[in-house]
Amino acid sequence: MVVGFLRRPSGRCPIEDFLDGLAPGDARKALWVFRLVERLDRVPASYLKKLKGTADLWEIRIQGSRQTYRVLAFPHAGTLWAMQGYSKKRWRSDGSQIARAEKMRRDFLARLGD
């Protein structure tokens, strides 16, 4: 499955902003994980996991040099659309991040007419 970076109607790309804010080594690791997700038929849950209790949100997991990062994404038409990334600071996923990602997903699908 291809990993695509979702752009907002304004043209802004939250994933590009997220990657630009990471240390160079962590950004390289994030891109490595994206390629892994694209190449493997069965991605280990340590890198990609469906979020329970959501419509169809997935979490791409990145272990940086000093921090853990999460990228929220959803599948559509053969592409896993990465929407936003954040630093994981708690054991559970952050509810406000999930709510924002669900809104981005709905807005994207509405623009497509799905």
C-alpha positions in Angstrom: 0.0 0.0 0.0 1.3 3.4 -0.9 1.7 6.0 1.8 0.4 9.4 0.7 0.7 12.7 2.6 -2.7 14.4 2.9 -2.9 18.0 2.0 -5.4 20.4 3.3 -7.5 22.6 0.9 -5.0 25.4 1.7 -2.2 23.3 0.2 -0.6 22.9 3.6 0.7 19.4 4.4 0.8 18.6 8.2 3.1 15.5 7.6 5.7 17.6 5.8 5.6 20.1 8.7 5.9 17.3 11.2 8.9 15.7 9.4 10.6 19.1 9.0 10.4 19.6 12.8 12.1 16.3 13.6 15.8 15.8 14.2 17.5 14.5 11.0 17.9 11.0 12.3 14.3 10.8 13.4 13.1 12.1 10.1 15.1 9.4 8.3 13.7 6.8 10.6 10.1 8.0 9.9 10.7 7.8 6.1 12.2 4.3 6.6 9.0 3.2 8.4 6.8 4.7 5.6 8.8 2.7 3.1 8.4 -0.4 5.3 4.7 0.1 5.4 4.6 0.4 1.6 6.7 -2.7 0.9 5.5 -5.3 3.3 2.3 -7.2 2.7 1.9 -7.8 6.5 3.3 -4.9 8.5 4.2 -5.8 12.1 2.0 -4.1 14.7 5.1 -2.4 16.2 5.0 -0.2 13.0 1.3 -0.1 12.0 -1.8 -0.7 14.0 -5.5 0.0 13.6 -6.9 2.3 16.4 -9.7 0.7 18.2 -12.9 2.7 18.6 -12.3 4.7 15.4 -14.0 4.6 12.0 -10.9 3.6 10.1 -7.8 5.3 11.6 -4.4 3.7 11.7 -1.3 4.6 13.7 2.1 4.5 12.1 4.5 4.0 14.9 8.0 5.5 14.8 10.6 4.9 17.5 13.0 7.9 17.3 16.3 8.2 19.0 14.8 9.7 22.2 11.1 9.9 21.6 8.3 7.8 20.2 6.2 9.4 17.4 2.9 8.5 15.9 1.4 9.4 12.5 -2.3 9.0 12.2 -3.5 7.8 8.8 -6.5 6.1 7.0 -6.7 3.9 4.0 -8.6 5.0 0.9 -8.3 3.7 -2.7 -5.1 1.8 -2.3 -3.3 4.6 -0.4 -2.7 5.0 3.3 -3.2 8.7 3.8 -1.0 10.1 6.5 -2.6 13.1 8.1 -0.7 14.3 11.1 2.2 13.3 13.4 2.9 13.9 17.0 5.2 12.9 19.8 3.8 10.1 21.9 4.0 11.1 25.6 1.3 8.8 27.1 0.6 5.1 27.1 -2.8 5.7 25.4 -3.3 7.6 22.2 -4.2 11.3 22.6 -7.9 11.8 22.2 -7.6 15.3 20.8 -5.2 14.1 18.1 -7.6 11.3 17.2 -10.6 13.7 17.1 -8.6 16.1 14.8 -7.6 13.2 12.5 -11.2 11.9 12.3 -12.3 15.4 11.2 -9.5 15.6 8.6 -10.6 12.2 7.3 -14.2 13.2 7.0 -13.3 16.5 5.3 -11.0 14.7 2.8 -13.7 12.1 1.9 -16.3 14.9 1.6 -14.1 16.7 -0.9 -13.9 13.5 -2.9 -17.6 13.0 -2.7 -17.2 9.6 -0.8 
